[in-house]
Every structure is written in structure tokens, then in C-alpha cells.
Amino acid sequence: MKSNAKIAVGVYGASGYTGFETLHLLKHHPAVELVFATSESSANQTLSAIYPVAWDLPLVAAAEAPLDQVQAVFCCLPHAASMPTVIAAREAGVRVIDLSADFRLTNAAIYEKWYSVSHEAPHLLSQAVYGLPELFRPQIAQTDLLANPGCYPTSVLLALAPLLKEKLLEPEAPIIADSKSGVSGAGRSLKLTSHFVEVNENLSPYSIGQSHRHLAEMEQTILALGGRADKLIFSPHLTPISRGMLSTIYVGLNQDLSPATIQKLFADQYANEPFVRVLPAGQLATMAHTQRTNLCVISITPVNPRQLILCASIDNLGKGAAGQAVQNFNIMFGLEETTGLQ
């Protein structure tokens, strides 16, 4: 983008954790003018009334949001709730970064199977681009509808991508992804399973046995990269921390490879990526590596010449949501990719 004029944006769903994180990033983004922020539950209040901040940003109902005054919107709404907003924004000619799951899957029937609702805009699915910059940057730069990936898929797919691209995975071996998330990933709405007493001093698996909705977008992308989607086994867990994510992934290789060869493969593939760090051999990725950043940090541990353990760390609200959304926004508008994220 050549002009110094700021880009007018709006944020839908500003009162949730992801919406608040998006607002925080946009507030400090030098190329953004924030025109509106919506909240159905807190309309006609200010952001400082619902979060302990000194920012008296007015919150309005979605119906009052002036779509005609913005060039782009961030939709930080739950699945299904996002569809009407995305439809309205695209009809108004506004570019969309959607953080829900509503446009991540290319097949409406698969979406309906996993999310138990009919898709209201199947005609837009072919226009949406899945927003993993490290894999789909050229497409992201051209799209007007960006489907921001889920947090679990971001961590798992970035760890697997170098092996998938080089066709190095054993086709008959399972891909086992064991993932842990901070409680903020469950959202701000009250749920028994995310109450303090339930979560504190506890570690809870949930939606295991191939039942977590993020499995669908992981399978879709693995298939797109030439892998066996049916070999992925995914088990998410809730940890007693506020934010962060760590995925430990066990894979088999189709040929003998030395630790040095594997290490170089990952280092080379991510050498020019501003938000992916491959740790030196012998170091292990932890949640602390990435909390409150837009980084993905990956470590590689060979078990033997044909088996690897990959660890991928992200912040579930950063690279797993709002940070990646801003990264995608930067690409869509021709800005330096790191703008507002360092």
C-alpha cells in the first residue's frame, strides 16, 4: 500500500476475548483508523465498563455499525453468528477478516456436519481464503474474504507443513496431535467446564475421539498439501492457564533421515518467516516461548531415523486468533507483514 492514509476498520464482537485482543492490537497499529466496535451484550457502554482498561471506546450494536465508513472488518463472532455479518459486509464491498469457523471449510455439507447448522452463504465459500500466511500468502494478498484459522490447526499445521510439502510422512502411519490450550480458548461466555474451580489444578481432555470441530480444517489442509487426512488423531486438553497453546505431534517418516537433515529442512522452510521460529536441536518449545506474541515456535526431536516428535507453541489469542488476523490484514492491504505486531 503506497498511500499514507489510514485504513478504516471496524470490529464485530469486541467484548469477547478474541475481540478485545484484536482491539488492543489495532489500537497500536499505525496504519489503522478504528471506526467502530460492536457488542450485542454491552451495546451503549464503553470498553472500559466491561474490561479494566482506560480506553473509553464506545460499543454499539451490530445493526448500528456504519459499514459504509470502513474498508475492512474483523468479525470476532462465534460460528453461525458470523455469517450474516460477513454477508452484509461483502455486499457493502467491505473486505472481511473472519475469525469464526464459518468460512474455513470449502464444503458446505462438511460445515453443516461439524457445526450442526445450515450454511447461509455457500456461494462465498469458494471466495474465502484460509489464512495461514506461511502456506497461502499469495492467495491471502488477493482475497476480500479471509477465513482466519483456528488456534489448534495453526499449531498443528505449521509443525506438519515442512514434512507434508516434501512428501516425507509415512502414508500408513498415524499422525498423533496432543494439544493443550489455555482457558481463554473456551471464550468469555460462562460454561461449567471453564469455571475456576473446575480448571484450577486440573488438566482435562475434551472432545477427543475425533470429535473436535477443528479436526475438519486440519484434515482439509493436510489433504491440500498431499497428506493422508484420515491418519490424523487429535486430542485437545484444557490447562489451568489463561492463554497459550502447545501441540505435541508424533509422526512417522517414509525414509531414514538424520537429525541434522530434519533440522535443516525445518530451518530452511521457515528461514524467511517473520513469525515462525525453529529452535536449535536439543531445545524444546514451551508455552512461555510465545505467550502474548504472534509467534509460532517449533522444536524437532528425533526418536529414531523414521520417527519424530514435533512441539509447536503459539498464543491461542495471538497467532491462534487476533495476531494472525492482523498479520493477514497486513498482507491483504499490502503492508509490511509485521506492522502492529512487534
LOKOL-775524 format. One record per residue (C-alpha): z negated, x, y; residue number from 1; chain; residue in three letters. Coordinates in steps of 0.001 Angstrom, whole numbers. Each point is the difference from the previous one (the first is absolute). Example, Ala and Ser with C-alpha at 12.3 -4.5 7.8 and 13.67 -1.06 7.14 Angstrom:
<lumtis>
LUMTI       zz       xx       yy    i  ch   aa
LUMTI    -7800    12300    -4500    1   A  ALA
LUMTI      660     1370     3440    2   A  SER
</lumtis>
This chain:
<lumtis>
LUMTI       zz       xx       yy    i  ch   aa
LUMTI        0        0        0    1   A  MET
LUMTI     1183     1605     3250    2   A  LYS
LUMTI    -1624    -2231     2613    3   A  SER
LUMTI    -3511      554     1332    4   A  ASN
LUMTI     -557    -3764      166    5   A  ALA
LUMTI    -2797    -1220    -2227    6   A  LYS
LUMTI      666    -2249    -2978    7   A  ILE
LUMTI    -1582    -3449      335    8   A  ALA
LUMTI    -1825    -1006    -3178    9   A  VAL
LUMTI    -2278    -2728    -1310   10   A  GLY
LUMTI    -2493      -58    -2859   11   A  VAL
LUMTI     -615    -3046    -2192   12   A  TYR
LUMTI    -3286     -170    -1902   13   A  GLY
LUMTI    -1875     2323     2320   14   A  ALA
LUMTI    -3502     -973    -1135   15   A  SER
LUMTI      324     1321    -3563   16   A  GLY
LUMTI     -716     3583     -992   17   A  TYR
LUMTI     3680      919     -181   18   A  THR
LUMTI      791    -1785     3250   19   A  GLY
LUMTI    -2871     1722     1778   20   A  PHE
LUMTI     1099     3400    -1324   21   A  GLU
LUMTI     3541     -719     1197   22   A  THR
LUMTI    -1272     -929     3475   23   A  LEU
LUMTI    -2058     3192      132   24   A  HIS
LUMTI     3073     2122     -763   25   A  LEU
LUMTI     2271    -1879     2399   26   A  LEU
LUMTI    -2543      231     2830   27   A  LYS
LUMTI      444     3775      -26   28   A  HIS
LUMTI     3750      -23     -719   29   A  HIS
LUMTI     1805     1470     3036   30   A  PRO
LUMTI     3223    -1986     -575   31   A  ALA
LUMTI    -1583    -3443     -495   32   A  VAL
LUMTI     -861    -2812     2369   33   A  GLU
LUMTI    -2217    -2510    -1825   34   A  LEU
LUMTI     1003    -3466     1218   35   A  VAL
LUMTI    -2085    -2244    -2254   36   A  PHE
LUMTI    -2400     -103    -2951   37   A  ALA
LUMTI     -608    -3147    -2035   38   A  THR
LUMTI    -2896    -1359    -2024   39   A  SER
LUMTI     -268    -3559    -1251   40   A  GLU
LUMTI    -3725      292     -745   41   A  SER
LUMTI     -866     1668     3342   42   A  SER
LUMTI     2612    -1414     2371   43   A  ALA
LUMTI    -1065     -139     3676   44   A  ASN
LUMTI    -2530     2762     -565   45   A  GLN
LUMTI      331     3720      681   46   A  THR
LUMTI      115     2818    -2509   47   A  LEU
LUMTI    -3389     1218     1257   48   A  SER
LUMTI    -1528    -3342    -1022   49   A  ALA
LUMTI      791      552    -3677   50   A  ILE
LUMTI      -86     3821     -292   51   A  TYR
LUMTI    -2465     2449     1582   52   A  PRO
LUMTI     2551     1484     2410   53   A  VAL
LUMTI      282      191     3774   54   A  ALA
LUMTI     3539    -1389        2   55   A  TRP
LUMTI      184    -3500     1481   56   A  ASP
LUMTI     3399     -727    -1504   57   A  LEU
LUMTI      726    -3761       52   58   A  PRO
LUMTI      714    -1596    -3368   59   A  LEU
LUMTI     2333    -2975     -117   60   A  VAL
LUMTI     1123    -2459    -2649   61   A  ALA
LUMTI     3299      867    -1669   62   A  ALA
LUMTI     1669    -3061     1503   63   A  ALA
LUMTI     -741     1358     3493   64   A  GLU
LUMTI     1391     3491     -636   65   A  ALA
LUMTI     2936      729     2352   66   A  PRO
LUMTI     2590     1215    -2507   67   A  LEU
LUMTI     2605       81     2764   68   A  ASP
LUMTI    -1892     2828     1712   69   A  GLN
LUMTI      -94     2519    -2876   70   A  VAL
LUMTI     2441     2234    -1864   71   A  GLN
LUMTI    -2075      359    -3165   72   A  ALA
LUMTI    -2972    -1598    -1732   73   A  VAL
LUMTI    -2470     1213    -2577   74   A  PHE
LUMTI     -936    -2792    -2417   75   A  CYS
LUMTI    -3477      768    -1363   76   A  CYS
LUMTI     -330    -3323    -1795   77   A  LEU
LUMTI     -779     -890    -3623   78   A  PRO
LUMTI     2795     -643    -2466   79   A  HIS
LUMTI     1698    -3388      456   80   A  ALA
LUMTI    -1504     -338     3505   81   A  ALA
LUMTI     2376     2691     1231   82   A  SER
LUMTI     3250    -1742     -922   83   A  MET
LUMTI      177    -2586     2836   84   A  PRO
LUMTI     -796     2673     2571   85   A  THR
LUMTI     2636     2383    -1334   86   A  VAL
LUMTI     2597    -2789      -47   87   A  ILE
LUMTI     -787     -937     3618   88   A  ALA
LUMTI       84     3619     1153   89   A  ALA
LUMTI     3329      743    -1637   90   A  ARG
LUMTI     1526    -3211     1394   91   A  GLU
LUMTI    -1124     1204     3437   92   A  ALA
LUMTI     1717     3359     -577   93   A  GLY
LUMTI    -3296     1891     -203   94   A  VAL
LUMTI     -367     2912    -2409   95   A  ARG
LUMTI    -2812     -417    -2547   96   A  VAL
LUMTI    -2406     2330    -1767   97   A  ILE
LUMTI    -1626    -2238    -2597   98   A  ASP
LUMTI    -3192     1271    -1649   99   A  LEU
LUMTI     -275    -2876    -2470  100   A  SER
LUMTI     1623     -100    -3429  101   A  ALA
LUMTI     2459    -2715     1012  102   A  ASP
LUMTI     3102     2186      332  103   A  PHE
LUMTI     -754     2936    -2297  104   A  ARG
LUMTI     1624    -1497    -3091  105   A  LEU
LUMTI     3758     -471      -72  106   A  THR
LUMTI      -96    -2924    -2432  107   A  ASN
LUMTI    -1449    -3348     1144  108   A  ALA
LUMTI     -752    -1092    -3562  109   A  ALA
LUMTI    -2047     3144     -651  110   A  ILE
LUMTI    -1872     -566     3273  111   A  TYR
LUMTI     -784    -3577     -995  112   A  GLU
LUMTI    -1197     1148    -3429  113   A  LYS
LUMTI    -2491     2488     1441  114   A  TRP
LUMTI    -1121    -1867     3124  115   A  TYR
LUMTI      148    -3597    -1283  116   A  SER
LUMTI     1801    -1338     3074  117   A  VAL
LUMTI     3643     -761      692  118   A  SER
LUMTI     1747     2464     2276  119   A  HIS
LUMTI      995    -1668     3268  120   A  GLU
LUMTI     2605     2572     1019  121   A  ALA
LUMTI     1848     1329    -3058  122   A  PRO
LUMTI     3015      632     2257  123   A  HIS
LUMTI    -1991     2719     1791  124   A  LEU
LUMTI     -979     1913    -3136  125   A  LEU
LUMTI     3319     1839     -154  126   A  SER
LUMTI     -438     1073     3639  127   A  GLN
LUMTI    -3517     1392     -438  128   A  ALA
LUMTI     -494     3724     -592  129   A  VAL
LUMTI    -2965     1274    -2004  130   A  TYR
LUMTI    -1795     2291     2404  131   A  GLY
LUMTI     -854     3202    -1826  132   A  LEU
LUMTI     1415     2512     2520  133   A  PRO
LUMTI      -26     2893    -2446  134   A  GLU
LUMTI     2379    -1923    -2284  135   A  LEU
LUMTI     1979    -2366     2233  136   A  PHE
LUMTI       93     1532     3492  137   A  ARG
LUMTI     3747     -570      690  138   A  PRO
LUMTI     -263    -3689     -894  139   A  GLN
LUMTI    -3183     -413     2074  140   A  ILE
LUMTI     1765     1385     3072  141   A  ALA
LUMTI     2616    -2771     -207  142   A  GLN
LUMTI    -2055    -3052     -921  143   A  THR
LUMTI    -1305    -2864     2119  144   A  ASP
LUMTI    -2404    -1169    -2738  145   A  LEU
LUMTI    -2363     2566    -1442  146   A  LEU
LUMTI    -2157     -825    -3030  147   A  ALA
LUMTI    -2986     2316      252  148   A  ASN
LUMTI    -1119     1102    -3496  149   A  PRO
LUMTI    -3338     -835    -1557  150   A  GLY
LUMTI    -2736     2628      -18  151   A  CYS
LUMTI     -164      535    -3758  152   A  TYR
LUMTI     3794      298     -344  153   A  PRO
LUMTI      149     2531     2843  154   A  THR
LUMTI    -2418     2337    -1754  155   A  SER
LUMTI     1505     -416    -3469  156   A  VAL
LUMTI     3670      144     1007  157   A  LEU
LUMTI     -324     3064     2223  158   A  LEU
LUMTI    -1650     1841    -2893  159   A  ALA
LUMTI     2687    -1045    -2483  160   A  LEU
LUMTI     3076      342     2222  161   A  ALA
LUMTI      739     3730     -510  162   A  PRO
LUMTI      -62     -440    -3787  163   A  LEU
LUMTI     2068    -3189      122  164   A  LEU
LUMTI     2627     1549     2263  165   A  LYS
LUMTI      450     2954    -2349  166   A  GLU
LUMTI       -3    -2205    -3132  167   A  LYS
LUMTI    -2921     1945    -1456  168   A  LEU
LUMTI    -2139    -2826    -1408  169   A  LEU
LUMTI      -32     -555    -3759  170   A  GLU
LUMTI     1624    -3454     -303  171   A  PRO
LUMTI    -2213    -1126    -2888  172   A  GLU
LUMTI    -3304     1270     1413  173   A  ALA
LUMTI    -2293    -2323     1975  174   A  PRO
LUMTI     -627      563     3700  175   A  ILE
LUMTI    -3707     -699      454  176   A  ILE
LUMTI    -1170     -567     3575  177   A  ALA
LUMTI    -3770     -269      489  178   A  ASP
LUMTI     -694     -839     3650  179   A  SER
LUMTI    -3115     -391     2151  180   A  LYS
LUMTI     -102    -1763     3374  181   A  SER
LUMTI    -2475     -466     2813  182   A  GLY
LUMTI    -1333    -3513      623  183   A  VAL
LUMTI     2074     -505     3155  184   A  SER
LUMTI     2989     -410    -2320  185   A  GLY
LUMTI    -1418    -3389     -997  186   A  ALA
LUMTI      421    -1274     3567  187   A  GLY
LUMTI    -2476    -1395     2526  188   A  ARG
LUMTI     -312    -3497    -1462  189   A  SER
LUMTI    -3217     -678    -1880  190   A  LEU
LUMTI      209      420    -3772  191   A  LYS
LUMTI    -2882      265    -2453  192   A  LEU
LUMTI     1438     3135    -1605  193   A  THR
LUMTI       39     1867     3332  194   A  SER
LUMTI    -3537     -876     1116  195   A  HIS
LUMTI    -2227     3017      614  196   A  PHE
LUMTI    -2342     -700    -2918  197   A  VAL
LUMTI     2928     -373    -2401  198   A  GLU
LUMTI     1762     3190     1123  199   A  VAL
LUMTI    -2833     2383      885  200   A  ASN
LUMTI     -847     2563    -2713  201   A  GLU
LUMTI     2695    -1488    -2203  202   A  ASN
LUMTI     3536      727    -1197  203   A  LEU
LUMTI     2036    -3021    -1057  204   A  SER
LUMTI     3368     -262    -1718  205   A  PRO
LUMTI     1939    -3117      960  206   A  TYR
LUMTI     3383    -1568     -773  207   A  SER
LUMTI      533     2434    -2869  208   A  ILE
LUMTI     2206     -684    -3011  209   A  GLY
LUMTI     3247     -137     1990  210   A  GLN
LUMTI    -1189    -2800     2282  211   A  SER
LUMTI     -258     1591     3469  212   A  HIS
LUMTI     2721    -1215     2365  213   A  ARG
LUMTI      843     3498     1233  214   A  HIS
LUMTI     1327      776    -3464  215   A  LEU
LUMTI     3226    -1870      804  216   A  ALA
LUMTI     1005     2178     2945  217   A  GLU
LUMTI     -917     3178    -1888  218   A  MET
LUMTI     2189    -1078    -2914  219   A  GLU
LUMTI     2843     -911     2365  220   A  GLN
LUMTI      -37     3432     1659  221   A  THR
LUMTI     -428     1965    -3226  222   A  ILE
LUMTI     3046    -1817    -1345  223   A  LEU
LUMTI     1947      734     3195  224   A  ALA
LUMTI     -775     3715     -447  225   A  LEU
LUMTI     1286      -45    -3583  226   A  GLY
LUMTI    -3309     -241    -1852  227   A  GLY
LUMTI    -1375    -2335    -2670  228   A  ARG
LUMTI    -1876    -2720     1872  229   A  ALA
LUMTI    -1337    -1474    -3235  230   A  ASP
LUMTI    -1983     3190     -691  231   A  LYS
LUMTI    -2336     -330     2978  232   A  LEU
LUMTI    -3619     -930     -771  233   A  ILE
LUMTI    -1985     -642     3196  234   A  PHE
LUMTI    -3770     -423      299  235   A  SER
LUMTI    -1536     -460     3482  236   A  PRO
LUMTI    -3702      370      791  237   A  HIS
LUMTI    -2219     -919     2947  238   A  LEU
LUMTI    -2266     2791     1263  239   A  THR
LUMTI    -3107     -275     2245  240   A  PRO
LUMTI     1650     1646     3015  241   A  ILE
LUMTI     1541    -1547     3112  242   A  SER
LUMTI     3450     1577      -88  243   A  ARG
LUMTI     2000     2412    -2102  244   A  GLY
LUMTI     2042       52    -3185  245   A  MET
LUMTI      464     2387    -2903  246   A  LEU
LUMTI     2488     -488    -2821  247   A  SER
LUMTI     -178     2156    -3118  248   A  THR
LUMTI     3255     -171    -1948  249   A  ILE
LUMTI      637     1289    -3519  250   A  TYR
LUMTI     3622      733     -952  251   A  VAL
LUMTI     2014     1611    -2778  252   A  GLY
LUMTI     3022     2249      585  253   A  LEU
LUMTI     3265      121    -1928  254   A  ASN
LUMTI       81     3821      -88  255   A  GLN
LUMTI    -2355     2954      110  256   A  ASP
LUMTI     -711     1035     3588  257   A  LEU
LUMTI    -2289     2732     1250  258   A  SER
LUMTI    -2761     -772     2527  259   A  PRO
LUMTI     1804     2135     2576  260   A  ALA
LUMTI     3246    -1942     -476  261   A  THR
LUMTI    -1719    -3345      443  262   A  ILE
LUMTI    -1942     1205     3028  263   A  GLN
LUMTI     3205     1255     1646  264   A  LYS
LUMTI     1806    -3266     -752  265   A  LEU
LUMTI    -2582    -2043     1900  266   A  PHE
LUMTI     -352     2536     2806  267   A  ALA
LUMTI     3768      145      527  268   A  ASP
LUMTI      525    -3765      -58  269   A  GLN
LUMTI    -2696     -635     2606  270   A  TYR
LUMTI      400     3192     2048  271   A  ALA
LUMTI     1432    -1817     3026  272   A  ASN
LUMTI    -2054    -3175     -209  273   A  GLU
LUMTI    -2448     -268     2918  274   A  PRO
LUMTI    -2447    -2240    -1854  275   A  PHE
LUMTI        1     1348    -3553  276   A  VAL
LUMTI    -2040     3056     -972  277   A  ARG
LUMTI      279     1631    -3420  278   A  VAL
LUMTI    -3171     1943     -742  279   A  LEU
LUMTI      170     3525    -1408  280   A  PRO
LUMTI     -406      399    -3747  281   A  ALA
LUMTI    -3620     -359    -1070  282   A  GLY
LUMTI    -1015    -2305     2869  283   A  GLN
LUMTI     -602    -3720     -554  284   A  LEU
LUMTI      723    -2867     2382  285   A  ALA
LUMTI    -3014    -2077     1056  286   A  THR
LUMTI     -482    -3051     2206  287   A  MET
LUMTI    -1500     2221     2704  288   A  ALA
LUMTI     3334     1809      390  289   A  HIS
LUMTI     1648    -3021     1612  290   A  THR
LUMTI    -2566    -2417     1416  291   A  GLN
LUMTI      962    -1225     3499  292   A  ARG
LUMTI     3397     1732     -184  293   A  THR
LUMTI     3572     -938     -910  294   A  ASN
LUMTI      125     2738    -2631  295   A  LEU
LUMTI      703     -110    -3704  296   A  CYS
LUMTI    -1517     3024    -1745  297   A  VAL
LUMTI     1157      804    -3533  298   A  ILE
LUMTI    -1353     2393    -2611  299   A  SER
LUMTI     1650      968    -3287  300   A  ILE
LUMTI    -1968      999    -3091  301   A  THR
LUMTI     1964     1011    -3107  302   A  PRO
LUMTI    -1690     -920    -3280  303   A  VAL
LUMTI     2639     1707    -2134  304   A  ASN
LUMTI     3736      741      495  305   A  PRO
LUMTI      825    -3690     -463  306   A  ARG
LUMTI    -2933    -1861     1567  307   A  GLN
LUMTI    -1191     -226     3587  308   A  LEU
LUMTI    -2858    -1589     1920  309   A  ILE
LUMTI      990     -902     3562  310   A  LEU
LUMTI    -2572     -941     2644  311   A  CYS
LUMTI     1194    -1754     3162  312   A  ALA
LUMTI    -2319     -760     2916  313   A  SER
LUMTI      735    -2285     2947  314   A  ILE
LUMTI    -1986    -2087     2458  315   A  ASP
LUMTI      611    -3602    -1063  316   A  ASN
LUMTI       32    -1102     3660  317   A  LEU
LUMTI     2008     3052     1126  318   A  GLY
LUMTI     2900     1149    -2181  319   A  LYS
LUMTI     -760    -3053    -2144  320   A  GLY
LUMTI      507    -2492     2844  321   A  ALA
LUMTI     -142      395     3807  322   A  ALA
LUMTI      789     3721      211  323   A  GLY
LUMTI     3074     -343    -2174  324   A  GLN
LUMTI     1048    -3076     1996  325   A  ALA
LUMTI      -69     2032     3222  326   A  VAL
LUMTI     1846     2845    -1744  327   A  GLN
LUMTI     2699    -2505     -989  328   A  ASN
LUMTI       70    -1441     3522  329   A  PHE
LUMTI      652     3496     1353  330   A  ASN
LUMTI     2915      496    -2384  331   A  ILE
LUMTI     1468    -3430      804  332   A  MET
LUMTI      -13      745     3732  333   A  PHE
LUMTI     1207     3584     -211  334   A  GLY
LUMTI    -3308     1542     1083  335   A  LEU
LUMTI    -1568     3177    -1271  336   A  GLU
LUMTI    -1489    -1114    -3314  337   A  GLU
LUMTI    -3489     1315      783  338   A  THR
LUMTI     -290    -1738     3373  339   A  THR
LUMTI    -3387    -1670      371  340   A  GLY
LUMTI    -1162     1229    -3399  341   A  LEU
LUMTI    -1375     3480      688  342   A  GLN
</lumtis>
